[in-house]
Amino acid sequence: MAKIAFILLCHKDPDAVIAQAERLTLAGDCMAIHFDASAKIEDFIQIKEALADNPNVVFASKRIRCGWGAWSLVQATLYAVDAAEKAFPRATHFYMLSGDCMPVKSAAYAHEFLDAHDVDYIESFDFFQSDWIKTGMKEERLTYRHFFNERTNKWLFYRSFELQKYLGLEREIPADIQVQIGSQWWCLRRRTIEWILQFTKERKDVMRFFRTTWIPDETFFQTLVRHLVPRDEIKARTLTFLMFSDYGMPVTFYNDHYDLLLRQDFLFARKISPEAIELKRRLGALYASEDATFEVSNEGRNLFHFLTGRGRIGRRFGTRFWEAESSLGSERELLVVVCKKWHVAKRLLEGLRGQADFPTIEYLFNEEATALPDLGGIQVGLSKRQRHRRALIGMLFDYYDSDRMVICLDNNNLSLMQDFASGRNRMKLLEIECDFSDEYLLGHAKRVGLAGEHATLEGNDMLLTTVRNDMTHEKDAMRDANFTHHYRIRERNSPSENAGPLAEFLDISVEKAQELTSIQHLFSD
């Protein structure tokens, strides 16, 4: 009979972790826990003390800090898997879970399901041939080395990437490895786990390679399983039910999703809302049940997309309110001011506020301190603003009850400009072209950490050339994007020359536009 060793990666809510461990081990299964080292030590102590007398719970031999998209998530998983493999010799299957997962079938059903087929369950599709990655980097995840975390060190992440591209530092994938990609929520047999652990000890070259790939939790186990296990012993699917909104965000399940979840052809589901107390209680009781029966219809994803595709709003299948609509609306006009010298754009907006009857917002995707209204949490932190950029802009339109709005972006925010231009709304772009003295470039280099505080112009010619070339590259990339409504004003132009493009951009008279271009010290450093 199957015996499951659950691999749980978690970083918060010690009470929920304890409850999950007790619930899943009550039926005779076992669990290995990795609790993120960046979390509170008191929370970890609480979990260890509460589960100290449970012989079916073990902890990873080492706790590390985990970061989204980083190797640390794979390493934490390996620590927990290694601990489970050693502590539970009778475990037949190893099942990857998060703190947001709950069972949607009974333990008896899960054991019978796993006994019925001697296979591994893991999504694993050809990295280069499949369309699993919808947007963003693809081959570059593998062929360049990623030393920094994209979410916590965004500037360093992309500068390192661009520098490697510039220097031609593309690398080869290990010759005998065919990289696969898929969901990180897998269920693997014991033999497969033993092969993987042995592989990690023998193939240091492959380990070195994956350590500097981006988002390796979607490729590492997926690749190794395909490399080590016969094809007919792999089911390329996950046993954890999860859905994504059209905006790419995980759908959250609430109390009234109980019946829907039970009908799906899966053993677990994520994400369960922390507030769904009744749902957790019912699913917890279900897992311990010995006589529960299930009628599987598996209509969840189709039904969700059918309803949300028609704009249905309500509790059942309802997305979080900021995910409800990813389009800004065809009647709205987003006016984007792009300028490398942020103070110049801010001066222009300051002058505009005295004339405009629509909102003007400064560098909301570049400066965390930008003043924004309370929108329920979506506005907190640059990473969240970036992830929910369309939803955030849409909510700002709603908040200010306006169909026109001005925002500022840095020249390096090309992907944001392209995203906003691709919607049903109208986007107009005003590029403010500034002149950059060597003194300004050196100051910029100091602000972004490329030069020391006491650096001088002397001896920094190469650095200044590199920074200037980088700015030129950003400008050229923006122009190559061929935005439909792209206007340009220049520092070297007179106020009257700049008034025409500004008037078209703002849809105001040339006289009013010239008042703005004549602002005293508009372009001064």
C-alpha positions, 0 to 999 in steps of 0.5 A: 500500500502506498505511503506518502512522504509529503515535502512541505516548503513553507515560510509563514503561519506556524499554526497552519503548518502544524495543523497541516502536518498533523492532518496529513500524518494522522492517516499514516503518511509522513512529512519533511518540512523546510521552514524558510530561514528568512522567517521568524525564528520564534515561528520555527521553534513553535513548529518544532516544539508542537511536532516534536512527539510526532514520529512521522514528521522530520525537518530538513537538515538545513534551513536556507533563505528562499527567493522566488525564481532562485536556486534556493527553492530547489536546494530547500526541496533537496534538503527536505527530500534527503531528510524524508528519504533517510527518515522514512524508509517505507515511504513509497511516494514523495509529494511536493506541497506548499502551505497553501495546499489542501487535500481534495480526496481522502487518504484512502482514495489517494493511496489507492490512486497511487497504487493503481499506476506505477508511474511518476506524476510530474509536468515535463514538457520540452523547454524549447519546443513547448509553449509552456512559457507564455511571456518574458525570457525563455532560452535566456533562462538557461543560456545566461548565468543569473546570479541575482534575484529578479525580485529583490535585485531587479537592477542587478539582475537585468544589468548582469544579463545585458552585460553577458549578452553584450560580451557574448557570454552565452553558455552551452547546456550540458550535452546529454541533458534535454531540458524540460519544464513544468509545474513544481507540484509533483509526486515521485516514486521512491526509486525516482527520488533515490536516482535523483539524489544519486544524480546530484552527487555524481553530476556536479556539472549539471548541478553547477548549470542549474544553480545559475538558471532562472526559475529552476524549480520549473526545470530541475526536477522536470529535467532529471525525471525525464533523464532518469526514468523510462518515458512510459513510467512518467505521467506528464501531469500534476496531481495538484489542482491549480488554476490561473486567471487570464492575468497569470495569477493563481486563482484562490479558492474559498469556502463555497468551492468545496463541491467544485474541488471534490469533483476534480481529478486531483488529490490536492488543490492550491491556493486555498485562501487563509480566510477559508476556515470552513473549507479547510475544516471540511477538507481536513475531515475529508482526508481522514474519512475512510468511506467517502466516495467521489464523482469526478467530472473534472470540469473546473478549469473549463467552467472557470474560464467560461464564467470569467470570460463572460465577466461574471462577478461573484463569490463562486469562481470570483478572482481577487478584485484586482484580478477581475479585469486586466484590460484598461478599457477602450475609452481610457487614455494613458499618457506616459511621460518617459524621461531619464532625468526624473526631476525634469519629468516631475517639474513638467508634471508639477506645472501640468497639475495647475492646468489639467483636470486629470490625475498626474502620477510620478514614477510609480513603477520606479520609486516605492515612495511615490504617493498612491491612494490605498487600493487594498494592498496592490499598490504596496511595493514595487514588485507587486505594482510591476506584477499587477501593472494593468490592474493597478493602472485600471484601479487608479483610473477608477479611483480618480474617476477619470478616463485620462491619466499621466504617469512617468516611466524610466527609459528602461521600462520598455516592457511596461510601455509595450504592455500598456500599448497592447491593450484596448486602451489608447496610450500616448508616449512623450519622450523627453530627450535630455543632454547628459554631461559627464558630471551628470553621468558620474552622479548617476553612476554613483546613485545606482552603485556603479561608482564609489561615493568619492569617485571623480571624472578623472580615470572614469572615462570607460565607465562614463562611456559605458553608461552613456551607451547604455542610455543610448541603447534604451532610447534606440530600443524605445524608438524601435518599438514603433509606438503609434502615438510617440511624441518627443521634446528635446532639451536642446530645442526652444520652448516654442519648438517643444510646444507643438509635440507637447500640445499634441500629446496632451491635446491642449492648445499650443499656447498652454503647451508653451507655458509648460515648456517655458517653466523656469529651469525645466531642464536644469540639473 
